[in-house]
Amino acid sequence: MENNHVIPSTAGIKYKAHGSWMSALVDAVDLNFLCPIRYIYDYLPFPTAWLMPQPVSLSNISQRGEGDMTASPFYKLERVNSVYLHTTEARLPLHTGLKDFRQNKYWRANEDSTRELLQLFAQDRKCSDVLLSNNRSLSDLAEKQLESEVIDTYSRFSVYMFPEADEERIRLLAQSVILIFIFDDTWESAAPETIVHVRQDFVSRLRGSIPPSAADTPLARRISDIRTCLLACDDEEGNGGAEVLETLIRFCYHAEPPRERFSSVRDYLDYRWEDIANTFTSSCAKFSICSSVDQTKPELRRLLRHIGDHISIVNDMASFEKEKRHFDAGRANSMINLVHVIATLERAETQTAKSMAYAWQLWTENAILEELKALKQRNGLSSEEWSFVDVCLMAASGNLLASVVMSRYGGEKTRVA
């Protein structure tokens, strides 16, 4: 039964929601596991009427028989580390055809690990010497994140993107994701002469070329510990920890002077593939379920490319308004965003460019669905590989959900609790 409770959208429009919309998110038995939601950001409050998403889920193509996804060991675990989120019943503004949204049960451990690493960055003397374009330091950046609930900033991504990780693995994933965001937020805005030594030290520790015993700060010791613990998990089961390290290191060195001109949307998304760390994301998804699949397998390449494109597109639409404000205010040196690229290529107004970006997202979702059908028809994937496909889809839907229910993009004006 609806009541008069409303959740404000960022465009000033109000849409109805259940008075107990938080409890509507999960089954009653899972309510104690629910991570509280305090922000709701509708980054596409005026979706074009003729752009209608179609359902995208493994259940759309699942059937009994050889290679059936629901017969995999992953499903036999009954998803013990996650809870299903009824996002439609809660009336969350999720503009997508993706239908499966889950949340990791160990979100408090995720939050604690995020806070711990941010505190180490904030207290590190070397990080305080790394100045950004706004004349604040890397330590200041970490300190600012600690001013609000960390679960409402960086921390939400791993809670929703990697819902099947156990407590030990979600702690490691939380801190690995923080390293990605720290690197992404600083490398392109810090003076090269101030960042190069810090980056080299971090990367050397992630590679293991500097022994943990040589750590001279708590942050340095923690970086070494992340490497040790990721590889220790591999010793128990799977080989995803080594790939998380490899792709994290690769991301640290991916940055080149940001491109400002692109010939097409495809040209931009190809560039964005590395810029948003898509191979890191799929490696984290693999690590979350203790998997040993070969994610470079040719049969998976097209699907993983579509999923990565989806993550890029959604991230760009959700972050556009924030990035534009920072760029216009001189707080960012470049504007790397799909909406901006479309507006430039097509000489379009912002709202038109957003609609075109959304159309590209829905085209990508259709491509994902068609590729899932083709993979099922070819019957070329093992049960373990289908499990990997499943968690990669969770990474895509989790990225979208996190973008809506965190403060990172919409800010305080989107607070609802």
Phi, psi and chi 1 to 4 in degrees:
 res  aa     phi    psi   chi1   chi2   chi3   chi4
   1 MET       -  125.5 -170.1   74.4  158.2      -
   2 GLU   -80.1  152.5  -65.0 -178.6   -0.4      -
   3 ASN  -130.7 -160.1   66.4   11.2      -      -
   4 ASN   -88.0    2.5  -67.4  -33.8      -      -
   5 HIS   -65.3  137.1 -178.9   71.7      -      -
   6 VAL  -132.0  155.6  -66.1      -      -      -
   7 ILE  -116.4  122.8  -58.9  171.3      -      -
   8 PRO   -75.8  134.7   27.2  -33.3      -      -
   9 SER   -85.2  166.7   84.0      -      -      -
  10 THR   -76.5   -8.3   54.1      -      -      -
  11 ALA   -99.2    8.3      -      -      -      -
  12 GLY    88.4   -3.9      -      -      -      -
  13 ILE   -86.2  145.4  -67.5  179.5      -      -
  14 LYS  -115.1  137.5  -64.5 -177.8  177.3 -179.3
  15 TYR  -123.4  147.7   56.9   90.0      -      -
  16 LYS   -72.6  149.8  -65.8 -178.4  179.6  179.5
  17 ALA  -145.3  163.9      -      -      -      -
  18 HIS   -61.2  143.3  -67.0  -73.1      -      -
  19 GLY   -59.9  -32.6      -      -      -      -
  20 SER  -108.9   49.6   55.7      -      -      -
  21 TRP   -63.2  -28.8   63.1  -87.9      -      -
  22 MET   -66.0  -45.1  -81.6  -76.1  -72.7      -
  23 SER   -69.2  -23.0   60.5      -      -      -
  24 ALA   -71.5  -15.4      -      -      -      -
  25 LEU   -68.1  -33.1 -103.6 -179.8      -      -
  26 VAL  -132.0  161.5  -66.3      -      -      -
  27 ASP   -65.9  151.8  -64.1  -32.3      -      -
  28 ALA   -55.4  -36.9      -      -      -      -
  29 VAL   -65.7  -20.6   68.3      -      -      -
  30 ASP  -102.7    3.3  -67.5  -34.5      -      -
  31 LEU   -59.3  -34.6 -163.6   55.3      -      -
  32 ASN   -68.0  -18.1  -71.7  -22.2      -      -
  33 PHE   -91.6   -8.2  -65.4  112.2      -      -
  34 LEU   -69.9  127.7 -179.2   61.3      -      -
  35 CYS   -78.6  122.3  179.0      -      -      -
  36 PRO   -61.6  143.1   22.4  -32.9      -      -
  37 ILE  -108.9  124.3  -69.4  175.3      -      -
  38 ARG  -115.7   -7.8  -70.7  179.6  -77.6  -94.7
  39 TYR  -135.7  143.9  -63.6   85.6      -      -
  40 ILE  -138.2  116.6  -63.7 -178.5      -      -
  41 TYR  -116.2  111.3  175.8   37.5      -      -
  42 ASP   -90.8   95.4 -172.8   -5.7      -      -
  43 TYR   -80.3   -4.1   58.5   81.1      -      -
  44 LEU  -134.8   65.8 -164.5   64.3      -      -
  45 PRO   -71.1  -14.9   27.1  -34.8      -      -
  46 PHE  -123.5   63.4  -57.1  107.5      -      -
  47 PRO   -63.6  141.2   24.4  -33.5      -      -
  48 THR   -63.5  129.4  -55.8      -      -      -
  49 ALA   -59.8  -35.0      -      -      -      -
  50 TRP   -84.8    0.1   48.5  -94.4      -      -
  51 LEU   -95.3  100.1  -70.0  175.3      -      -
  52 MET  -115.2  118.6  -60.7  -64.7  -65.7      -
  53 PRO   -70.0  152.1   25.5  -33.3      -      -
  54 GLN  -112.0  151.2   60.7  176.5  -38.8      -
  55 PRO   -60.6  133.5  -21.3   32.7      -      -
  56 VAL  -127.7  114.0  179.6      -      -      -
  57 SER  -163.1  152.5  170.6      -      -      -
  58 LEU   -60.0  -28.3  -76.4 -175.7      -      -
  59 SER   -65.7  -19.2   61.2      -      -      -
  60 ASN   -66.4  -25.7  -65.2  133.3      -      -
  61 ILE  -123.0   -2.4   60.1  167.3      -      -
  62 SER   -69.9  139.3  179.5      -      -      -
  63 GLN  -154.3  155.7   62.3 -176.9   24.6      -
  64 ARG   -69.5  148.4  -67.3  -66.0  173.9 -175.0
  65 GLY   137.8 -175.1      -      -      -      -
  66 GLU   -59.1  129.8 -178.7   67.2   25.3      -
  67 GLY    79.0   11.0      -      -      -      -
  68 ASP   -59.3  127.8  177.3   19.8      -      -
  69 MET   -61.2  -36.8  -69.6   80.9   69.9      -
  70 THR   -73.9   -5.2   59.7      -      -      -
  71 ALA   -98.0    3.7      -      -      -      -
  72 SER   -74.2  156.7   75.3      -      -      -
  73 PRO   -56.1  -31.7  -24.1   33.8      -      -
  74 PHE   -59.8  -42.9  173.7   75.4      -      -
  75 TYR   -74.0  -29.3  -74.4   87.9      -      -
  76 LYS   -65.0  -21.8  -70.1  179.0 -178.5  177.5
  77 LEU   -71.7  -11.5  -68.4  174.5      -      -
  78 GLU    57.7   29.7  -62.2 -179.2   -7.2      -
  79 ARG    50.6   55.9  -59.3 -174.5 -175.5  -87.6
  80 VAL   -68.6  -16.9  -64.8      -      -      -
  81 ASN   -99.7    3.5  -63.0  -43.5      -      -
  82 SER  -138.7  165.0   70.2      -      -      -
  83 VAL  -123.8  146.8  -63.5      -      -      -
  84 TYR   -80.1  137.8 -173.3   82.0      -      -
  85 LEU  -107.1  123.9  -61.0  178.2      -      -
  86 HIS   -89.8   74.4  -58.4  -77.6      -      -
  87 THR   -67.4  -30.2   56.1      -      -      -
  88 THR   -69.1  -44.3  -59.8      -      -      -
  89 GLU   -63.3  -32.5  -72.7   79.7   -8.6      -
  90 ALA   -83.6   -4.1      -      -      -      -
  91 ARG    60.7   38.4  -52.4  -71.6 -178.2   89.2
  92 LEU   -74.8  142.6  -66.0  179.3      -      -
  93 PRO   -79.5   73.9   30.6  -35.7      -      -
  94 LEU  -103.3  106.8  -56.9  179.8      -      -
  95 HIS   -89.7   88.9  -57.4  -75.0      -      -
  96 THR  -170.5  162.2 -179.4      -      -      -
  97 GLY   -96.5   -7.4      -      -      -      -
  98 LEU   -61.1  133.3  -63.1  177.1      -      -
  99 LYS  -112.5  -15.0  -69.0  -58.8  178.5 -175.1
 100 ASP  -106.6  114.5  -64.1  -33.0      -      -
 101 PHE  -124.6  130.0  -64.4   86.8      -      -
 102 ARG  -134.6  161.1  -56.6 -168.6   73.9   88.4
 103 GLN  -130.4  137.5  177.0 -142.1  -69.1      -
 104 ASN   -67.7  136.9 -166.4  -77.5      -      -
 105 LYS   -68.0  -25.9  -71.6 -178.4  177.9  179.6
 106 TYR   -96.4   44.2  -55.9  107.8      -      -
 107 TRP   -67.2  -28.4   63.7  -90.4      -      -
 108 ARG   -67.8  -41.0  -68.2 -179.3  179.4   86.2
 109 ALA   -63.4  -39.8      -      -      -      -
 110 ASN   -59.4  -45.4  179.2   92.7      -      -
 111 GLU   -65.1  -44.2 -179.0 -178.8   30.0      -
 112 ASP   -61.0  -42.9  -69.3  -17.2      -      -
 113 SER   -67.8  -37.1  -63.9      -      -      -
 114 THR   -62.7  -47.7  -60.8      -      -      -
 115 ARG   -61.6  -41.5 -176.0 -177.6  -63.2  105.4
 116 GLU   -58.5  -46.9  175.2 -160.1   12.9      -
 117 LEU   -70.7  -38.8 -170.5   56.7      -      -
 118 LEU   -62.0  -38.5  -73.9  173.0      -      -
 119 GLN   -63.9  -38.4  -72.5  171.5  -20.2      -
 120 LEU   -66.2  -39.7  -67.3  178.3      -      -
 121 PHE   -64.0  -42.6  -90.6  101.5      -      -
 122 ALA   -64.3  -30.7      -      -      -      -
 123 GLN   -95.2   -7.4  -62.5  161.8    4.1      -
 124 ASP   -76.9  127.8 -168.6   81.2      -      -
 125 ARG   -68.2  -33.0   61.3  179.7 -177.7  -86.4
 126 LYS   -69.0  -39.0  -68.0 -178.8 -179.7  178.5
 127 CYS   -66.9  -27.9  -68.3      -      -      -
 128 SER   -69.9  -14.9   64.3      -      -      -
 129 ASP   -91.1   -8.2  -66.7  -28.5      -      -
 130 VAL   -89.0  105.9  177.9      -      -      -
 131 LEU   -93.3  136.5  -65.1 -179.6      -      -
 132 LEU   -96.6  177.9  -49.9 -179.1      -      -
 133 SER   -64.8  -20.7   57.4      -      -      -
 134 ASN   -93.6   14.4   58.7    2.6      -      -
 135 ASN    67.6   15.6  -68.4  -38.3      -      -
 136 ARG  -104.7  161.3  -57.9 -171.1   72.2 -178.1
 137 SER   -96.9  170.2   69.7      -      -      -
 138 LEU   -60.6  -37.4 -165.0  160.1      -      -
 139 SER   -62.5  -39.1  -67.3      -      -      -
 140 ASP   -63.2  -38.2  -66.8  -26.6      -      -
 141 LEU   -60.0  -45.6  172.9   66.7      -      -
 142 ALA   -65.7  -40.4      -      -      -      -
 143 GLU   -62.5  -37.8 -173.6   69.0   41.8      -
 144 LYS   -64.4  -38.6 -178.0  174.2  177.3   56.9
 145 GLN   -64.6  -28.2  -62.5  -56.9  -44.1      -
 146 LEU   -80.0   -9.6  -69.5  165.8      -      -
 147 GLU   -70.6  -23.1  -68.5  175.4   -1.8      -
 148 SER  -119.0  174.8   56.6      -      -      -
 149 GLU   -61.9  120.5  -63.7  -73.0  -17.9      -
 150 VAL   -65.6  -24.3  -64.3      -      -      -
 151 ILE   -66.0  -18.9 -166.1   63.6      -      -
 152 ASP   -94.9    4.2  -69.9  -41.4      -      -
 153 THR  -117.4 -116.4   54.6      -      -      -
 154 TYR   -60.3  -34.4  -59.0  132.4      -      -
 155 SER   -64.6  -25.5 -168.9      -      -      -
 156 ARG   -65.3  -31.1  -71.3 -121.6  177.8 -140.1
 157 PHE   -56.9  -51.6  -78.8  107.1      -      -
 158 SER   -68.2  -28.6   43.2      -      -      -
 159 VAL   -62.3  -38.7  169.4      -      -      -
 160 TYR   -98.4  -29.6  -62.2  128.7      -      -
 161 MET   -80.3  -27.0  -67.4 -180.0   72.6      -
 162 PHE  -127.7   61.2  -45.7  120.1      -      -
 163 PRO   -70.0  -17.6   26.8  -36.0      -      -
 164 GLU   -94.3    4.5  -60.0  -52.4  -33.4      -
 165 ALA   -72.6  142.3      -      -      -      -
 166 ASP   -76.0  179.7   61.8   24.9      -      -
 167 GLU   -63.0  -42.3 -176.7  171.1   -4.5      -
 168 GLU   -63.2  -43.8  178.6 -176.3   12.7      -
 169 ARG   -73.4  -34.2  -70.5  177.7 -176.4 -111.9
 170 ILE   -68.7  -31.0 -161.2   62.2      -      -
 171 ARG   -62.8  -45.1  -74.1 -177.1 -178.7  -85.2
 172 LEU   -67.9  -39.2  -70.5  167.2      -      -
 173 LEU   -66.3  -39.2  -71.2  170.5      -      -
 174 ALA   -58.3  -45.3      -      -      -      -
 175 GLN   -75.1  -32.2  -64.4 -159.9  -21.6      -
 176 SER   -65.3  -40.8  -61.5      -      -      -
 177 VAL   -64.4  -38.3  167.4      -      -      -
 178 ILE   -61.0  -41.0  -73.4  -60.0      -      -
 179 LEU   -60.9  -41.1  -68.7  176.9      -      -
 180 ILE   -60.3  -47.0  -75.1  -74.4      -      -
 181 PHE   -67.4  -39.9  -84.5  106.3      -      -
 182 ILE   -61.1  -46.9  -70.5  -70.9      -      -
 183 PHE   -62.7  -43.9  -65.9  155.3      -      -
 184 ASP   -66.1  -37.2 -172.5   46.5      -      -
 185 ASP   -79.7  -13.4  -75.4   -8.5      -      -
 186 THR  -116.1  -35.8   58.4      -      -      -
 187 TRP   -59.6  -40.1  -71.8  166.7      -      -
 188 GLU   -84.8  -11.9  -66.1  178.6   -3.0      -
 189 SER  -114.0   -5.0   60.5      -      -      -
 190 ALA   -94.9  149.9      -      -      -      -
 191 ALA   -65.5  131.3      -      -      -      -
 192 PRO   -53.7  -37.2  -25.0   34.3      -      -
 193 GLU   -69.2  -20.4   62.8  -87.1   12.8      -
 194 THR   -95.4  -21.8   66.9      -      -      -
 195 ILE   -96.4  -25.7 -165.1   65.5      -      -
 196 VAL   -61.4  -40.2   63.7      -      -      -
 197 HIS   -71.3  -39.6  -62.1  -59.8      -      -
 198 VAL   -65.0  -44.5  173.0      -      -      -
 199 ARG   -61.3  -44.8  176.5  174.5   64.2  179.2
 200 GLN   -61.2  -38.5 -175.1   58.0   46.0      -
 201 ASP   -65.9  -45.9 -177.1   73.0      -      -
 202 PHE   -59.8  -49.0  -72.5  170.4      -      -
 203 VAL   -64.7  -39.4  169.4      -      -      -
 204 SER   -61.4  -37.8  -65.1      -      -      -
 205 ARG   -71.8  -38.1  -64.6 -177.2 -171.9  -76.4
 206 LEU   -65.0  -32.6  -69.4  170.9      -      -
 207 ARG   -78.9  -18.9  -76.2  177.9  170.2  154.9
 208 GLY    86.5    9.4      -      -      -      -
 209 SER   -79.7  -12.6   52.6      -      -      -
 210 ILE  -113.1  118.6  -63.6  179.4      -      -
 211 PRO   -65.5  147.3   24.4  -33.9      -      -
 212 PRO   -54.3  -30.1  -25.7   34.9      -      -
 213 SER   -66.8  -17.1   59.0      -      -      -
 214 ALA   -90.3    3.3      -      -      -      -
 215 ALA   -66.4  131.8      -      -      -      -
 216 ASP  -110.0   -0.7   58.9   -9.6      -      -
 217 THR  -140.7  157.4   69.4      -      -      -
 218 PRO   -56.9  -36.0  -27.1   36.4      -      -
 219 LEU   -65.5  -43.9  175.4   60.4      -      -
 220 ALA   -61.2  -40.7      -      -      -      -
 221 ARG   -64.3  -38.6  -74.7 -167.1  -68.4  -86.2
 222 ARG   -67.2  -38.6 -172.8   60.1 -161.5  138.3
 223 ILE   -60.6  -44.3  -61.4  -64.5      -      -
 224 SER   -63.5  -38.1  -66.0      -      -      -
 225 ASP   -64.2  -37.0  -72.8  -15.1      -      -
 226 ILE   -59.6  -45.2  -69.5  172.9      -      -
 227 ARG   -60.4  -50.0  169.8 -173.4  167.5   80.2
 228 THR   -57.9  -44.2  -60.4      -      -      -
 229 CYS   -72.4  -37.7  -67.3      -      -      -
 230 LEU   -60.8  -44.9  -76.0  168.6      -      -
 231 LEU   -71.9  -31.3  -64.5  179.7      -      -
 232 ALA   -64.9  -36.8      -      -      -      -
 233 CYS   -62.6  -38.4  -74.4      -      -      -
 234 ASP   -63.3  -35.1  -77.1   -3.1      -      -
 235 ASP   -62.8  -28.3  -70.4  -21.4      -      -
 236 GLU   -82.0  -48.2  -64.0  175.9    1.9      -
 237 GLU  -168.1  137.4 -172.0  175.6    4.7      -
 238 GLY    82.4  179.7      -      -      -      -
 239 ASN  -139.5   22.4   59.4   11.6      -      -
 240 GLY   -74.3  -25.0      -      -      -      -
 241 GLY   -60.6  -42.3      -      -      -      -
 242 ALA   -63.5  -35.4      -      -      -      -
 243 GLU   -73.9  -33.5  -67.0 -177.8   16.7      -
 244 VAL   -60.2  -45.6  171.7      -      -      -
 245 LEU   -62.1  -48.6  -77.9  169.6      -      -
 246 GLU   -59.1  -46.3  176.7 -171.3  -12.2      -
 247 THR   -74.2  -29.6   52.8      -      -      -
 248 LEU   -65.3  -44.9  175.4   55.1      -      -
 249 ILE   -63.0  -43.4  -68.7  167.7      -      -
 250 ARG   -60.5  -39.0 -171.1 -171.4  -48.8  159.1
 251 PHE   -64.5  -38.3 -179.7   81.1      -      -
 252 CYS   -58.0  -28.5  -68.6      -      -      -
 253 TYR  -106.8    5.0  -76.8  109.3      -      -
 254 HIS   -72.0  -26.4   88.6  -75.0      -      -
 255 ALA   -64.7  125.8      -      -      -      -
 256 GLU  -125.3  172.4   50.4 -169.3   35.0      -
 257 PRO   -51.6  122.6  -28.0   35.6      -      -
 258 PRO   -55.7  134.3  -23.0   33.6      -      -
 259 ARG   -72.6  144.0  -72.4  177.6   56.9 -174.6
 260 GLU  -116.7   -9.0  -63.2 -175.3    4.5      -
 261 ARG  -128.1  136.0  -65.4 -172.3  178.4 -175.6
 262 PHE  -135.7  144.6  -60.4   91.0      -      -
 263 SER   -82.8  -19.4   60.4      -      -      -
 264 SER  -164.7  170.5   64.3      -      -      -
 265 VAL   -62.2  -40.7  169.4      -      -      -
 266 ARG   -62.5  -40.5 -178.0   71.0  -96.2  162.4
 267 ASP   -60.3  -42.4 -177.9   32.4      -      -
 268 TYR   -66.4  -46.6  170.6   77.3      -      -
 269 LEU   -64.6  -33.1  -71.0  175.1      -      -
 270 ASP   -64.0  -41.4  -72.7  -16.1      -      -
 271 TYR   -65.7  -42.1  168.7   83.0      -      -
 272 ARG   -68.1  -22.3 -170.4   75.5  164.1  117.8
 273 TRP   -51.9  -48.8  175.8  -94.5      -      -
 274 GLU   -80.8  -34.5  -69.1  -65.4  -21.7      -
 275 ASP   -64.6  -25.5 -170.9   59.9      -      -
 276 ILE  -105.2    6.3 -157.0  173.1      -      -
 277 ALA    64.2   50.0      -      -      -      -
 278 ASN   -67.5  -36.9  -89.5  -46.3      -      -
 279 THR   -69.8  -30.4   50.4      -      -      -
 280 PHE   -62.9  -43.6  168.7   79.8      -      -
 281 THR   -61.6  -47.0  -62.7      -      -      -
 282 SER   -67.2  -31.0   59.3      -      -      -
 283 SER   -67.9  -39.2  -63.6      -      -      -
 284 CYS   -64.1  -41.4  -72.1      -      -      -
 285 ALA   -61.1  -43.2      -      -      -      -
 286 LYS   -61.8  -46.7  172.5 -178.3  171.2  176.3
 287 PHE   -60.9  -34.9  174.9   75.2      -      -
 288 SER   -62.3  -26.5   73.8      -      -      -
 289 ILE  -112.9   19.5   56.0  168.0      -      -
 290 CYS    58.1   38.8  -44.8      -      -      -
 291 SER   -89.2  155.5  176.8      -      -      -
 292 SER  -120.4   17.8  -62.7      -      -      -
 293 VAL   -64.1  154.7  -59.5      -      -      -
 294 ASP   -92.2  102.0  178.0    7.1      -      -
 295 GLN   -77.0   -3.3   59.9  173.5  -44.3      -
 296 THR   -90.8    2.9   66.1      -      -      -
 297 LYS   -55.6  129.7 -176.1  175.8  179.9  175.8
 298 PRO   -52.7  -35.6  -27.1   35.6      -      -
 299 GLU   -64.3  -21.8  -70.9   84.4  -12.4      -
 300 LEU   -95.6  -12.8  -67.6  170.5      -      -
 301 ARG   -60.0  -48.0 -173.9  176.9  -58.4  130.2
 302 ARG   -65.2  -43.4 -175.8  176.4  -60.9  175.5
 303 LEU   -63.4  -44.9  177.6   64.5      -      -
 304 LEU   -64.2  -33.7  -68.0 -179.1      -      -
 305 ARG   -64.8  -44.2  173.9   62.2   69.4  164.7
 306 HIS   -63.9  -42.7  -69.3  -38.2      -      -
 307 ILE   -63.8  -41.7  -69.0  174.2      -      -
 308 GLY   -62.9  -40.7      -      -      -      -
 309 ASP   -60.7  -40.4  -76.5  -12.4      -      -
 310 HIS   -61.3  -45.2 -170.4  -82.1      -      -
 311 ILE   -60.8  -42.1  -69.6  172.0      -      -
 312 SER   -63.0  -46.8  -60.5      -      -      -
 313 ILE   -63.4  -48.5  -65.8  165.8      -      -
 314 VAL   -62.6  -44.9  167.2      -      -      -
 315 ASN   -59.0  -41.2 -179.2  -90.4      -      -
 316 ASP   -68.8  -39.8  -80.1    9.0      -      -
 317 MET   -66.7  -41.0  -74.8 -163.2  -67.2      -
 318 ALA   -69.1  -35.0      -      -      -      -
 319 SER   -93.6   -3.4   64.2      -      -      -
 320 PHE   -57.4  -52.2  173.1   74.5      -      -
 321 GLU   -60.3  -42.8  -61.3  -64.6  -18.1      -
 322 LYS   -64.3  -46.3  175.5 -175.8  175.9 -178.5
 323 GLU   -64.2  -38.2  -69.7  179.4    6.2      -
 324 LYS   -65.4  -41.5 -172.2  174.8 -172.3  -55.2
 325 ARG   -60.3  -44.8  -73.3 -164.9  -55.5  -89.2
 326 HIS   -65.7  -40.6  -74.5 -170.4      -      -
 327 PHE   -67.0  -45.5 -178.8   70.5      -      -
 328 ASP   -64.0  -30.3  -69.1  -15.6      -      -
 329 ALA   -86.8    0.2      -      -      -      -
 330 GLY    79.6   15.0      -      -      -      -
 331 ARG   -91.5   -3.2  -64.0  169.4   58.3 -171.6
 332 ALA  -136.0  144.2      -      -      -      -
 333 ASN   -85.0  -17.2  -63.6  -31.1      -      -
 334 SER  -150.7  165.5   57.1      -      -      -
 335 MET  -122.4   92.1 -174.9   76.0  175.9      -
 336 ILE  -101.4   93.4  -52.0  -59.8      -      -
 337 ASN  -157.1  135.8 -171.6  -75.0      -      -
 338 LEU   -61.1  -41.2  176.6   61.5      -      -
 339 VAL   -60.3  -42.7  177.3      -      -      -
 340 HIS   -64.3  -41.4  174.5   73.1      -      -
 341 VAL   -62.7  -46.1  168.5      -      -      -
 342 ILE   -63.5  -43.4  -68.3  175.4      -      -
 343 ALA   -59.6  -38.0      -      -      -      -
 344 THR   -72.7  -47.4  -58.8      -      -      -
 345 LEU   -64.3  -40.6  -72.8  172.8      -      -
 346 GLU  -100.2   -0.6  -56.5  -62.1  -26.8      -
 347 ARG    52.5   46.9  -60.8  179.1 -177.6  178.4
 348 ALA  -105.3  153.9      -      -      -      -
 349 GLU   -67.5  159.6  -61.9  -67.8  -27.2      -
 350 THR   -56.6  -46.9  -65.4      -      -      -
 351 GLN   -63.1  -39.2 -172.7   55.3   42.9      -
 352 THR   -64.3  -42.6  -59.2      -      -      -
 353 ALA   -63.2  -38.5      -      -      -      -
 354 LYS   -63.4  -43.1  -78.8 -174.4  177.3 -178.4
 355 SER   -62.4  -38.6  -65.8      -      -      -
 356 MET   -68.4  -37.0  -64.8  173.5   75.0      -
 357 ALA   -64.3  -41.1      -      -      -      -
 358 TYR   -64.8  -38.6 -177.5   48.6      -      -
 359 ALA   -61.8  -39.7      -      -      -      -
 360 TRP   -66.1  -36.8 -160.3  -78.3      -      -
 361 GLN   -61.2  -46.9  174.4 -163.9  -39.0      -
 362 LEU   -67.5  -35.1  -63.8 -172.3      -      -
 363 TRP   -61.7  -40.2  179.4   90.6      -      -
 364 THR   -66.0  -39.3  -58.3      -      -      -
 365 GLU   -63.3  -39.3  -69.5 -179.5    5.7      -
 366 ASN   -64.1  -39.3 -179.8   71.5      -      -
 367 ALA   -64.0  -38.1      -      -      -      -
 368 ILE   -61.7  -47.1  -70.5  171.5      -      -
 369 LEU   -61.4  -44.5 -177.9   59.2      -      -
 370 GLU   -65.2  -37.0  -67.6  -55.9  -47.6      -
 371 GLU   -69.8  -37.3 -172.9   61.0   20.8      -
 372 LEU   -60.7  -43.5  -70.9  172.1      -      -
 373 LYS   -62.2  -41.7  -68.6  177.3 -179.4  177.2
 374 ALA   -66.2  -40.8      -      -      -      -
 375 LEU   -63.8  -39.7  -73.0  169.5      -      -
 376 LYS   -65.7  -43.1 -178.2   60.9 -179.3  176.2
 377 GLN   -65.6  -38.8 -174.6  174.1   22.1      -
 378 ARG   -74.6  -19.7  -68.0 -165.6  -66.0  -93.6
 379 ASN    54.1   42.0 -161.0   25.4      -      -
 380 GLY  -102.5    2.3      -      -      -      -
 381 LEU  -110.5  143.6  -61.5 -174.7      -      -
 382 SER   -78.9  171.1   66.9      -      -      -
 383 SER   -60.5  -40.0  -67.7      -      -      -
 384 GLU   -64.7  -36.9 -173.4 -179.5   17.5      -
 385 GLU   -69.7  -36.4  -72.8  164.8  -19.2      -
 386 TRP   -64.8  -35.4  -84.0  116.4      -      -
 387 SER   -62.1  -41.3  -63.4      -      -      -
 388 PHE   -63.5  -43.3  172.5   65.0      -      -
 389 VAL   -57.6  -43.8  167.4      -      -      -
 390 ASP   -59.3  -48.0 -167.0   -4.8      -      -
 391 VAL   -72.2  -25.3  -68.1      -      -      -
 392 CYS   -68.9  -37.8  -74.6      -      -      -
 393 LEU   -64.0  -37.5  -70.0  171.1      -      -
 394 MET   -62.3  -36.1  -71.1  -67.4  106.9      -
 395 ALA   -63.4  -38.9      -      -      -      -
 396 ALA   -68.0  -48.6      -      -      -      -
 397 SER   -67.8  -35.6   63.5      -      -      -
 398 GLY   -66.4  -35.7      -      -      -      -
 399 ASN   -61.9  -42.4  170.5   65.7      -      -
 400 LEU   -66.8  -46.8 -167.6  150.8      -      -
 401 LEU   -62.0  -45.4  177.5   57.6      -      -
 402 ALA   -59.4  -38.7      -      -      -      -
 403 SER   -63.5  -27.4  -61.0      -      -      -
 404 VAL   -86.3  -36.0  169.0      -      -      -
 405 VAL  -109.0   28.3  -61.5      -      -      -
 406 MET  -125.8  164.5   67.7 -163.7  -49.0      -
 407 SER   -86.9  -10.6   62.8      -      -      -
 408 ARG   -53.9  -40.1  178.9  175.0  171.8   82.1
 409 TYR  -103.3  -41.2  -60.6  133.1      -      -
 410 GLY   -88.6  -23.2      -      -      -      -
 411 GLY    74.8 -170.7      -      -      -      -
 412 GLU   -65.8  -24.5  -78.8  -58.3  -49.1      -
 413 LYS   -67.3  -11.8   66.3 -177.0  179.6  179.9
 414 THR  -102.2   10.2   63.0      -      -      -
 415 ARG   -68.1  136.6  177.7 -178.4  -77.9  -86.7
 416 VAL  -124.1   -5.2  -64.4      -      -      -
 417 ALA  -153.4      -      -      -      -      -
